[in-house]
């Protein structure tokens, strides 16, 4: 999954891939893979990037053209994320089936996200936010 803004923001700040890789404590090649879309940046690293740049995740991922950065968070609680996913689903009048079919994953795979057993993947939370007009920052409580 390629987020065009990641590269744009880095260049605007006159930083090299190596600089951001060092900040995120990853190899330059790993960071390069995120920039090119070869690999998807893990949600925790996306939060670190958001904190470093003082930009909202929604802005960085292109879900919003406006930066609504509010605060740094250092820990993403999978239980809170799960509760927010469930809340969004219910507000939209959806069943779990609607979401796991849209994501093209199994019901058990999606269920572990809503139950907070594991942290949802970046690509899945992005698709949920995009398809259901929501905010990643809201879903992970980064607001």
PAZAPA-4460 file (N, C-alpha, C; in steps of 0.05 Angstrom, whole numbers, plus 32768, in hexadecimal, padded with zeros to 4 digits):
% residues 143
    n_x    n_y    n_z   ca_x   ca_y   ca_z    c_x    c_y    c_z   seq   type   mol
   8011   7FE9   8000   8000   8000   8000   8012   8019   8000     1      X     A
   800D   802A   7FED   801E   8042   7FEA   800F   805B   7FF3     2      X     A
   801B   8069   8006   8010   8082   800F   8022   8098   8003     3      X     A
   8019   80A5   7FEE   8029   80B9   7FDF   8034   80CF   7FF1     4      X     A
   8025   80D6   8006   802D   80ED   8017   8046   80E7   8027     5      X     A
   804C   80CE   802D   8064   80C7   803D   807D   80D2   8030     6      X     A
   807F   80CE   8016   8096   80D8   8007   8095   80F6   8005     7      X     A
   807E   8101   7FFE   807B   811E   7FFB   8083   812D   8014     8      X     A
   8079   8124   802A   807F   8131   8044   809D   8130   804A     9      X     A
   80A9   8118   8046   80C5   8115   804B   80D5   8129   803B    10      X     A
   80CE   812B   8021   80DD   813D   800F   80D8   815B   8017    11      X     A
   80BF   8161   801F   80B9   817D   8028   80CB   8184   8040    12      X     A
   80D1   8171   8051   80E1   8176   8069   80FF   8174   8063    13      X     A
   8106   816F   804A   8122   816C   8042   8130   8156   8051    14      X     A
   8122   8140   8054   812E   8128   8061   8133   8112   804D    15      X     A
   8146   8102   8053   814C   80EA   8042   813E   80D2   804E    16      X     A
   813B   80BE   803D   812F   80A5   8047   813E   809B   8060    17      X     A
   8158   809D   805E   816A   8093   8074   8163   80A2   808E    18      X     A
   815D   80BC   808D   8156   80CC   80A4   813C   80C1   80B2    19      X     A
   8128   80BD   80A2   810F   80B3   80AD   8112   8096   80B7    20      X     A
   8121   8086   80A8   8126   806B   80B1   8133   806A   80CC    21      X     A
   8146   807C   80D1   8153   807E   80EB   813F   8086   8100    22      X     A
   812F   809A   80FA   811B   80A3   810E   8108   808D   8115    23      X     A
   8100   807C   8101   80ED   8067   8106   80FB   804D   810F    24      X     A
   8115   804D   8110   8125   8036   8119   8120   801E   8106    25      X     A
   8122   8023   80EC   8120   800E   80D8   8136   8012   80C4    26      X     A
   813B   7FFE   80B4   814E   8000   809E   8144   8013   8089    27      X     A
   8156   8020   807A   814E   8032   8065   813D   8024   8050    28      X     A
   8145   800B   804A   8137   7FFB   8036   811B   7FF5   803F    29      X     A
   8117   7FF1   8058   80FC   7FED   8063   80EB   8006   805F    30      X     A
   80F6   801C   8066   80E7   8035   8062   80E2   803A   8045    31      X     A
   80F5   8035   8034   80F2   8039   8017   80DB   8028   800D    32      X     A
   80D8   8010   8017   80C2   7FFE   800F   80A7   800A   8016    33      X     A
   80A6   8018   802D   808D   8025   8035   8087   803C   8022    34      X     A
   809B   804B   801B   8097   8062   8009   808E   805A   7FED    35      X     A
   8099   8044   7FE3   8093   803B   7FC8   8079   802B   7FC7    36      X     A
   8070   8023   7FDE   8058   8012   7FDF   805D   7FF5   7FDC    37      X     A
   8077   7FEE   7FDB   807F   7FD1   7FDA   8075   7FC3   7FF3    38      X     A
   8077   7FD1   8009   806F   7FC6   8023   805C   7FDB   8030    39      X     A
   804C   7FD1   8043   803A   7FE4   8051   8046   7FEA   806C    40      X     A
   8047   8004   8072   8052   800D   808C   8040   8002   80A3    41      X     A
   804C   7FF6   80B7   803C   7FED   80CE   802F   8004   80DC    42      X     A
   8018   8000   80E7   8009   8015   80F4   8019   8023   810A    43      X     A
   8028   8014   8119   8038   8020   812F   804D   8033   8123    44      X     A
   805A   802B   810D   806E   803D   8100   8060   8055   80F3    45      X     A
   8048   8051   80E9   8039   8068   80DE   8033   807C   80F4    46      X     A
   802D   8073   810C   8028   8084   8123   8042   8093   812A    47      X     A
   8058   8085   812A   8072   8092   8130   8078   80A8   811C    48      X     A
   8072   80A2   8102   8076   80B6   80ED   8064   80CE   80F2    49      X     A
   804B   80C9   80F8   8038   80DF   80FE   8042   80F0   8116    50      X     A
   804B   80E3   812B   8056   80F1   8142   806E   8102   813A    51      X     A
   8080   80F7   812A   8098   8105   8123   8092   811E   8112    52      X     A
   8080   811B   80FE   807A   8131   80ED   8065   8144   80F9    53      X     A
   8057   813B   810E   8041   814B   811A   802B   814E   8105    54      X     A
   8025   8138   80F7   8010   8138   80E2   7FFD   8121   80E9    55      X     A
   7FE4   8124   80E2   7FD0   810F   80E7   7FD5   80F7   80D5    56      X     A
   7FCE   80E0   80DE   7FD0   80C8   80CE   7FBF   80CA   80B5    57      X     A
   7FA7   80D6   80B9   7F95   80D9   80A2   7FA2   80EB   808C    58      X     A
   7FB1   80FF   8094   7FBF   8110   8081   7FD5   8100   8073    59      X     A
   7FE5   80F2   8083   7FFC   80E3   8078   7FF2   80CE   8065    60      X     A
   7FDC   80C1   806A   7FD2   80AB   8059   7FC1   80B5   8042    61      X     A
   7FBC   80CF   8041   7FAC   80DB   802C   7F8E   80D9   8030    62      X     A
   7F85   80D0   8048   7F68   80CF   804E   7F5D   80EB   8051    63      X     A
   7F6E   80FE   8057   7F65   811A   805B   7F7A   812D   804F    64      X     A
   7F71   8143   8045   7F83   8157   803B   7F8A   816B   8051    65      X     A
   7F7E   8169   8068   7F82   817B   807E   7F91   816C   8094    66      X     A
   7FA4   8179   80A0   7FB3   816D   80B6   7FA4   8174   80D0    67      X     A
   7F9A   8160   80DD   7F8C   8164   80F7   7F9B   8157   810D    68      X     A
   7FB6   815B   810D   7FC7   814E   8121   7FC0   8159   813D    69      X     A
   7FBC   8148   8150   7FB5   8151   816B   7FCA   8149   8180    70      X     A
   7FD3   8131   8180   7FE5   8129   8196   7FF6   8111   818E    71      X     A
   800C   810E   819D   801D   80F7   819A   8010   80E0   81AA    72      X     A
   8011   80C8   819F   800B   80B1   81AF   8022   809E   81AC    73      X     A
   8029   8090   81C0   803F   807D   81C0   8037   8060   81BF    74      X     A
   801D   805B   81C4   8014   8040   81C5   7FF8   803F   81B8    75      X     A
   7FF5   802C   81A7   7FDA   8027   819B   7FCF   800F   81A9    76      X     A
   7FB8   8013   81B6   7FAB   7FFD   81C5   7F98   7FEE   81B2    77      X     A
   7F9F   7FD5   81AC   7F8E   7FC5   819A   7F71   7FC3   81A4    78      X     A
   7F6D   7FC3   81BE   7F52   7FC1   81C9   7F42   7FDA   81C3    79      X     A
   7F4E   7FF2   81C6   7F41   800B   81BF   7F3B   800C   81A1    80      X     A
   7F4F   8004   8191   7F4B   8004   8174   7F33   7FF1   816D    81      X     A
   7F33   7FDA   8179   7F1D   7FC7   8175   7F02   7FD3   817C    82      X     A
   7F01   7FE0   8193   7EE8   7FED   819C   7EDF   8002   8188    83      X     A
   7EF2   8011   817E   7EEB   8026   816B   7EE3   801B   8150    84      X     A
   7EEF   8004   8148   7EE6   7FF7   812F   7EC9   7FED   8132    85      X     A
   7EC3   7FE2   8149   7EA8   7FD8   814F   7E94   7FEF   814F    86      X     A
   7E9C   8005   815C   7E8B   801D   815E   7E85   8028   8142    87      X     A
   7E99   802A   8132   7E96   8034   8116   7E83   8022   8107    88      X     A
   7E87   8008   8109   7E77   7FF4   80FB   7E59   7FF7   8103    89      X     A
   7E54   7FFA   811D   7E39   7FFC   8127   7E2C   8017   811E    90      X     A
   7E3C   802C   811F   7E32   8047   8117   7E2A   8047   80F9    91      X     A
   7E38   8037   80E9   7E33   8036   80CD   7E1D   8020   80C7    92      X     A
   7E14   8013   80DB   7DFF   7FFE   80D7   7E0A   7FE6   80C8    93      X     A
   7E23   7FDF   80CC   7E2F   7FC9   80BE   7E32   7FB0   80CF    94      X     A
   7E35   7F9A   80C3   7E3B   7F81   80D0   7E59   7F7C   80CB    95      X     A
   7E65   7F6B   80DC   7E81   7F64   80D8   7E85   7F5A   80BC    96      X     A
   7E72   7F4B   80B2   7E74   7F3F   8097   7E79   7F55   8082    97      X     A
   7E6C   7F6C   8084   7E70   7F81   8071   7E8D   7F8A   8070    98      X     A
   7E99   7F8B   8088   7EB5   7F94   8089   7EC9   7F7F   8081    99      X     A
   7EC6   7F67   808B   7EDA   7F53   8084   7ED8   7F4B   8066   100      X     A
   7EC0   7F4D   805B   7EBE   7F47   803E   7ECB   7F5E   802E   101      X     A
   7EC7   7F77   8037   7ED3   7F8E   8029   7EF1   7F8C   802A   102      X     A
   7EFC   7F82   8041   7F19   7F7F   8044   7F24   7F66   8037   103      X     A
   7F11   7F54   802F   7F19   7F3A   8024   7F29   7F29   8037   104      X     A
   7F20   7F28   8050   7F2C   7F17   8064   7F17   7F06   8071   105      X     A
   7F1F   7EF3   8081   7F0B   7EE2   808F   7EFE   7EF0   80A6   106      X     A
   7EE7   7EE5   80AE   7ED9   7EF1   80C5   7EEA   7EEF   80DF   107      X     A
   7EF9   7ED9   80E2   7F09   7ED6   80FA   7F20   7EE9   80FA   108      X     A
   7F2B   7EEF   80E2   7F41   7F03   80E0   7F37   7F1E   80E9   109      X     A
   7F20   7F26   80E0   7F15   7F40   80E7   7F0D   7F41   8104   110      X     A
   7F01   7F2B   810E   7EF8   7F2A   8129   7F0E   7F2F   813E   111      X     A
   7F26   7F26   8139   7F3C   7F2A   814B   7F43   7F48   814D   112      X     A
   7F3F   7F57   8137   7F44   7F74   8138   7F2F   7F81   8149   113      X     A
   7F15   7F7B   8145   7F00   7F88   8154   7F01   7F80   8171   114      X     A
   7F0A   7F69   8177   7F0C   7F60   8193   7F26   7F69   81A1   115      X     A
   7F37   7F77   8192   7F50   7F83   819D   7F65   7F6E   81A3   116      X     A
   7F63   7F57   8197   7F77   7F42   819D   7F91   7F48   818F   117      X     A
   7F90   7F53   8177   7FA8   7F5C   8169   7FA2   7F77   815C   118      X     A
   7FB7   7F86   8156   7FB4   7FA0   814A   7FAF   7F9D   812C   119      X     A
   7F9B   7FAB   8122   7F94   7FAA   8106   7FAB   7FB3   80F4   120      X     A
   7FAD   7FA8   80DD   7FC1   7FAF   80C9   7FBB   7FCB   80BE   121      X     A
   7FD0   7FD9   80B6   7FCD   7FF4   80AB   7FBB   7FF4   8092   122      X     A
   7FBF   7FE1   8081   7FAF   7FE0   8068   7F91   7FDC   806E   123      X     A
   7F8B   7FCC   8082   7F6F   7FC7   8089   7F62   7FDF   8096   124      X     A
   7F70   7FEC   80A9   7F64   8003   80B6   7F61   801B   80A2   125      X     A
   7F74   801D   808F   7F71   8031   807A   7F59   802C   8069   126      X     A
   7F55   8013   8061   7F3D   800D   8050   7F23   8012   805F   127      X     A
   7F22   800B   8078   7F0A   800F   8088   7F05   802E   808A   128      X     A
   7F19   803D   8091   7F16   805A   8093   7F0D   8066   8078   129      X     A
   7F1A   805D   8063   7F13   8068   8048   7EF7   8061   8040   130      X     A
   7EF0   8047   8043   7ED6   803E   8039   7EBE   8047   804A   131      X     A
   7EC3   804C   8064   7EAD   8054   8076   7EB0   8070   8080   132      X     A
   7EBF   8081   8071   7EC1   809D   8077   7EC8   80A2   8094   133      X     A
   7EDE   8096   809D   7EE6   8099   80B8   7F03   80A4   80B9   134      X     A
   7F0F   80A2   80D0   7F2A   80AD   80D4   7F3B   8098   80E2   135      X     A
   7F53   8093   80D8   7F65   8081   80E6   7F6D   808D   8100   136      X     A
   7F71   80A7   8101   7F78   80B5   811A   7F63   80AF   8130   137      X     A
   7F49   80B1   8127   7F33   80AB   813A   7F34   808E   8143   138      X     A
   7F37   807C   812F   7F35   805F   8135   7F4B   8056   8148   139      X     A
   7F63   8063   8147   7F78   805B   815A   7F7A   806D   8172   140      X     A
   7F68   8081   8174   7F67   8094   818A   7F7E   80A8   8189   141      X     A
   7F86   80AF   8171   7F9B   80C3   816E   7F8E   80DD   8166   142      X     A
   7F80   80E8   8179   7F73   8102   8174   7F6D   8111   818D   143      X     A
***
